[in-house]
């Protein structure tokens, strides 16, 4: 994963859908992976979410798998 910044400080990343480096919105969200576990509230995992500002395609990747 390669991230660069544009002149207005918006991160640019490779978009597989656009097949180019495009501006992306990057956020982090917490995901509960196991609803059946009584400790599920305490077992959330961070995911990196990117959204292409050109085509709207989104990707999510578990932060621990990066």
NUVEX-202638 format. One record per atom (N, C-alpha, C, CB): residue in one letter; x, y, z; atom name. Coordinates in Angstrom, 3 decimals, m for minus. Glycine has a CB too. Layout:
// residues N
(node "A",(X,Y,Z),"CA")
...
***
This chain:
// residues 66
(node "X",(0.844,m1.167,0.000),"N")
(node "X",(0.000,0.000,0.000),"CA")
(node "X",(0.890,1.232,0.000),"C")
(node "X",(m0.961,m0.003,1.211),"CB")
(node "X",(0.690,2.104,m0.945),"N")
(node "X",(1.449,3.343,m1.049),"CA")
(node "X",(0.482,4.495,m0.909),"C")
(node "X",(2.233,3.426,m2.392),"CB")
(node "X",(0.801,5.403,m0.002),"N")
(node "X",(m0.020,6.589,0.209),"CA")
(node "X",(0.846,7.817,0.018),"C")
(node "X",(m0.671,6.584,1.619),"CB")
(node "X",(0.384,8.757,m0.773),"N")
(node "X",(1.056,10.041,m0.938),"CA")
(node "X",(0.042,11.132,m0.629),"C")
(node "X",(1.651,10.203,m2.383),"CB")
(node "X",(0.501,12.359,m0.520),"N")
(node "X",(m0.412,13.469,m0.243),"CA")
(node "X",(m0.453,14.408,m1.440),"C")
(node "X",(0.018,14.236,1.033),"CB")
(node "X",(m1.644,14.927,m1.723),"N")
(node "X",(m1.805,15.904,m2.796),"CA")
(node "X",(m1.495,17.291,m2.249),"C")
(node "X",(m3.242,15.851,m3.394),"CB")
(node "X",(m1.568,18.296,m3.098),"N")
(node "X",(m1.273,19.667,m2.685),"CA")
(node "X",(m2.184,20.136,m1.553),"C")
(node "X",(m1.404,20.606,m3.871),"CB")
(node "X",(m3.416,19.642,m1.512),"N")
(node "X",(m4.345,20.044,m0.451),"CA")
(node "X",(m4.326,19.054,0.717),"C")
(node "X",(m5.769,20.164,m1.012),"CB")
(node "X",(m3.251,18.253,0.839),"N")
(node "X",(m3.045,17.286,1.921),"CA")
(node "X",(m4.036,16.139,1.919),"C")
(node "X",(m3.118,17.982,3.233),"CB")
(node "X",(m4.696,15.865,0.828),"N")
(node "X",(m5.595,14.715,0.739),"CA")
(node "X",(m4.775,13.509,0.294),"C")
(node "X",(m6.786,14.989,m0.251),"CB")
(node "X",(m4.853,12.390,1.040),"N")
(node "X",(m4.047,11.233,0.678),"CA")
(node "X",(m4.454,10.644,m0.668),"C")
(node "X",(m4.151,10.177,1.751),"CB")
(node "X",(m3.453,10.264,m1.451),"N")
(node "X",(m3.687,9.581,m2.726),"CA")
(node "X",(m3.187,8.157,m2.606),"C")
(node "X",(m2.983,10.317,m3.909),"CB")
(node "X",(m3.978,7.231,m3.085),"N")
(node "X",(m3.614,5.825,m3.076),"CA")
(node "X",(m4.013,5.204,m4.402),"C")
(node "X",(m4.282,5.083,m1.896),"CB")
(node "X",(m3.494,4.041,m4.662),"N")
(node "X",(m3.846,3.316,m5.885),"CA")
(node "X",(m5.258,2.768,m5.739),"C")
(node "X",(m2.830,2.164,m6.175),"CB")
(node "X",(m6.099,3.064,m6.714),"N")
(node "X",(m7.462,2.547,m6.762),"CA")
(node "X",(m7.507,1.466,m7.838),"C")
(node "X",(m8.504,3.691,m7.054),"CB")
(node "X",(m7.819,0.239,m7.445),"N")
(node "X",(m7.907,m0.850,m8.414),"CA")
(node "X",(m9.057,m0.638,m9.395),"C")
(node "X",(m8.077,m2.182,m7.694),"CB")
(node "X",(m10.122,0.002,m8.931),"N")
(node "X",(m11.277,0.253,m9.784),"CA")
(node "X",(m10.953,1.288,m10.878),"C")
(node "X",(m12.463,0.733,m8.934),"CB")
(node "X",(m10.254,2.357,m10.501),"N")
(node "X",(m9.872,3.404,m11.457),"CA")
(node "X",(m8.582,3.042,m12.200),"C")
(node "X",(m9.697,4.747,m10.730),"CB")
(node "X",(m7.810,2.126,m11.645),"N")
(node "X",(m6.507,1.723,m12.189),"CA")
(node "X",(m5.560,2.923,m12.248),"C")
(node "X",(m6.673,1.102,m13.601),"CB")
(node "X",(m5.557,3.724,m11.143),"N")
(node "X",(m4.712,4.917,m11.080),"CA")
(node "X",(m4.559,5.359,m9.629),"C")
(node "X",(m5.307,6.065,m11.941),"CB")
(node "X",(m3.614,6.276,m9.412),"N")
(node "X",(m3.479,6.919,m8.100),"CA")
(node "X",(m4.540,8.017,m8.031),"C")
(node "X",(m2.014,7.508,m7.875),"CB")
(node "X",(m5.406,7.948,m7.032),"N")
(node "X",(m6.497,8.909,m6.904),"CA")
(node "X",(m6.604,9.375,m5.458),"C")
(node "X",(m7.835,8.292,m7.378),"CB")
(node "X",(m7.229,10.526,m5.208),"N")
(node "X",(m7.442,10.986,m3.834),"CA")
(node "X",(m8.382,10.025,m3.098),"C")
(node "X",(m8.021,12.429,m3.824),"CB")
(node "X",(m8.074,9.753,m1.846),"N")
(node "X",(m8.876,8.850,m1.028),"CA")
(node "X",(m9.194,9.484,0.324),"C")
(node "X",(m8.148,7.515,m0.831),"CB")
(node "X",(m10.356,9.161,0.840),"N")
(node "X",(m10.716,9.490,2.217),"CA")
(node "X",(m10.335,8.263,3.036),"C")
(node "X",(m12.267,9.863,2.372),"CB")
(node "X",(m9.556,8.457,4.101),"N")
(node "X",(m9.080,7.344,4.909),"CA")
(node "X",(m9.600,7.498,6.331),"C")
(node "X",(m7.532,7.268,4.895),"CB")
(node "X",(m10.263,6.437,6.832),"N")
(node "X",(m10.780,6.437,8.198),"CA")
(node "X",(m10.442,5.102,8.871),"C")
(node "X",(m12.319,6.686,8.206),"CB")
(node "X",(m10.683,5.040,10.167),"N")
(node "X",(m10.512,3.807,10.934),"CA")
(node "X",(m11.834,3.524,11.624),"C")
(node "X",(m9.332,3.919,11.975),"CB")
(node "X",(m12.266,2.257,11.576),"N")
(node "X",(m13.485,1.892,12.296),"CA")
(node "X",(m13.212,0.650,13.131),"C")
(node "X",(m14.668,1.647,11.314),"CB")
(node "X",(m13.934,0.522,14.222),"N")
(node "X",(m13.811,m0.643,15.089),"CA")
(node "X",(m14.902,m1.637,14.744),"C")
(node "X",(m13.888,m0.241,16.579),"CB")
(node "X",(m14.527,m2.913,14.572),"N")
(node "X",(m15.460,m3.954,14.174),"CA")
(node "X",(m15.449,m5.047,15.225),"C")
(node "X",(m15.105,m4.523,12.780),"CB")
(node "X",(m16.638,m5.425,15.691),"N")
(node "X",(m16.779,m6.572,16.588),"CA")
(node "X",(m16.847,m7.806,15.708),"C")
(node "X",(m18.053,m6.448,17.518),"CB")
(node "X",(m15.844,m8.672,15.845),"N")
(node "X",(m15.748,m9.815,14.937),"CA")
(node "X",(m16.521,m11.031,15.417),"C")
(node "X",(m14.313,m10.189,14.746),"CB")
(node "X",(m16.817,m11.123,16.709),"N")
(node "X",(m17.509,m12.297,17.232),"CA")
(node "X",(m18.675,m11.868,18.101),"C")
(node "X",(m16.546,m13.191,18.029),"CB")
(node "X",(m19.873,m11.928,17.562),"N")
(node "X",(m21.073,m11.529,18.302),"CA")
(node "X",(m21.473,m12.577,19.338),"C")
(node "X",(m22.231,m11.288,17.337),"CB")
(node "X",(m21.080,m13.854,19.148),"N")
(node "X",(m21.496,m14.945,20.033),"CA")
(node "X",(m20.771,m14.905,21.365),"C")
(node "X",(m21.257,m16.283,19.365),"CB")
(node "X",(m19.624,m14.283,21.421),"N")
(node "X",(m18.807,m14.245,22.637),"CA")
(node "X",(m19.378,m13.213,23.610),"C")
(node "X",(m17.325,m13.915,22.298),"CB")
(node "X",(m19.466,m13.570,24.882),"N")
(node "X",(m19.992,m12.634,25.886),"CA")
(node "X",(m19.044,m11.461,26.090),"C")
(node "X",(m20.230,m13.355,27.222),"CB")
(node "X",(m17.788,m11.602,25.704),"N")
(node "X",(m16.810,m10.516,25.807),"CA")
(node "X",(m16.657,m9.760,24.486),"C")
(node "X",(m15.455,m11.069,26.245),"CB")
(node "X",(m17.602,m9.921,23.586),"N")
(node "X",(m17.510,m9.306,22.260),"CA")
(node "X",(m17.348,m7.790,22.334),"C")
(node "X",(m18.742,m9.648,21.443),"CB")
(node "X",(m17.928,m7.177,23.336),"N")
(node "X",(m17.814,m5.723,23.488),"CA")
(node "X",(m16.355,m5.314,23.644),"C")
(node "X",(m18.635,m5.236,24.697),"CB")
(node "X",(m15.557,m6.206,24.226),"N")
(node "X",(m14.164,m5.889,24.481),"CA")
(node "X",(m13.219,m6.435,23.413),"C")
(node "X",(m13.769,m6.422,25.819),"CB")
(node "X",(m13.759,m7.100,22.392),"N")
(node "X",(m12.895,m7.721,21.387),"CA")
(node "X",(m13.090,m7.083,20.011),"C")
(node "X",(m13.169,m9.226,21.310),"CB")
(node "X",(m13.020,m5.774,19.964),"N")
(node "X",(m13.149,m5.066,18.700),"CA")
(node "X",(m11.792,m4.932,18.027),"C")
(node "X",(m13.777,m3.686,18.916),"CB")
(node "X",(m11.797,m4.970,16.703),"N")
(node "X",(m10.567,m4.861,15.920),"CA")
(node "X",(m10.629,m3.602,15.048),"C")
(node "X",(m10.354,m6.133,15.039),"CB")
(node "X",(m9.499,m2.880,14.932),"N")
(node "X",(m9.475,m1.704,14.053),"CA")
(node "X",(m9.347,m2.112,12.588),"C")
(node "X",(m8.317,m0.772,14.438),"CB")
(node "X",(m10.130,m1.460,11.734),"N")
(node "X",(m10.067,m1.666,10.291),"CA")
(node "X",(m9.767,m0.332,9.622),"C")
(node "X",(m11.397,m2.276,9.749),"CB")
(node "X",(m8.883,m0.336,8.642),"N")
(node "X",(m8.565,0.842,7.849),"CA")
(node "X",(m9.519,0.849,6.661),"C")
(node "X",(m7.055,0.846,7.384),"CB")
(node "X",(m10.276,1.935,6.530),"N")
(node "X",(m11.275,2.055,5.463),"CA")
(node "X",(m10.843,3.180,4.538),"C")
(node "X",(m12.712,2.322,6.042),"CB")
(node "X",(m10.764,2.869,3.246),"N")
(node "X",(m10.421,3.894,2.260),"CA")
(node "X",(m11.556,4.015,1.251),"C")
(node "X",(m9.079,3.557,1.544),"CB")
(node "X",(m11.843,5.248,0.863),"N")
(node "X",(m12.883,5.510,m0.138),"CA")
(node "X",(m12.290,6.389,m1.220),"C")
(node "X",(m14.141,6.185,0.502),"CB")
(node "X",(m12.331,5.887,m2.449),"N")
(node "X",(m11.827,6.646,m3.593),"CA")
(node "X",(m12.747,7.841,m3.831),"C")
(node "X",(m11.735,5.747,m4.873),"CB")
(node "X",(m12.157,9.014,m3.904),"N")
(node "X",(m12.937,10.232,m4.123),"CA")
(node "X",(m13.315,10.416,m5.589),"C")
(node "X",(m12.158,11.442,m3.640),"CB")
(node "X",(m12.738,9.586,m6.462),"N")
(node "X",(m13.057,9.688,m7.889),"CA")
(node "X",(m14.217,8.778,m8.270),"C")
(node "X",(m11.832,9.344,m8.733),"CB")
(node "X",(m14.189,7.502,m7.821),"N")
(node "X",(m15.231,6.552,m8.254),"CA")
(node "X",(m16.119,6.063,m7.106),"C")
(node "X",(m14.583,5.354,m8.927),"CB")
(node "X",(m15.717,6.325,m5.858),"N")
(node "X",(m16.531,5.919,m4.717),"CA")
(node "X",(m16.270,4.512,m4.202),"C")
(node "X",(m17.948,6.032,m5.076),"CB")
(node "X",(m15.344,3.781,m4.814),"N")
(node "X",(m15.042,2.417,m4.360),"CA")
(node "X",(m14.429,2.461,m2.962),"C")
(node "X",(m14.081,1.703,m5.353),"CB")
(node "X",(m14.849,1.539,m2.110),"N")
(node "X",(m14.301,1.472,m0.761),"CA")
(node "X",(m13.613,0.135,m0.529),"C")
(node "X",(m15.405,1.689,0.279),"CB")
(node "X",(m12.589,0.173,0.316),"N")
(node "X",(m11.913,m1.044,0.744),"CA")
(node "X",(m11.741,m0.988,2.247),"C")
(node "X",(m10.542,m1.217,0.030),"CB")
(node "X",(m11.795,m2.169,2.864),"N")
(node "X",(m11.567,m2.284,4.296),"CA")
(node "X",(m10.494,m3.332,4.513),"C")
(node "X",(m12.879,m2.651,5.060),"CB")
(node "X",(m9.530,m3.013,5.388),"N")
(node "X",(m8.481,m3.977,5.697),"CA")
(node "X",(m8.237,m3.963,7.202),"C")
(node "X",(m7.168,m3.656,4.913),"CB")
(node "X",(m8.219,m5.143,7.783),"N")
(node "X",(m7.965,m5.263,9.204),"CA")
(node "X",(m6.573,m4.719,9.487),"C")
(node "X",(m8.104,m6.736,9.681),"CB")
(node "X",(m6.450,m3.803,10.437),"N")
(node "X",(m5.183,m3.148,10.722),"CA")
(node "X",(m4.112,m4.152,11.128),"C")
(node "X",(m5.365,m2.111,11.815),"CB")
(node "X",(m4.482,m5.213,11.817),"N")
(node "X",(m3.509,m6.208,12.247),"CA")
(node "X",(m2.993,m7.058,11.087),"C")
(node "X",(m4.121,m7.100,13.301),"CB")
(node "X",(m3.635,m6.989,9.921),"N")
(node "X",(m3.225,m7.773,8.747),"CA")
(node "X",(m2.400,m6.957,7.766),"C")
(node "X",(m4.444,m8.330,8.038),"CB")
(node "X",(m2.062,m5.729,8.119),"N")
(node "X",(m1.321,m4.855,7.200),"CA")
(node "X",(0.146,m5.149,7.248),"C")
(node "X",(m1.560,m3.393,7.526),"CB")
***
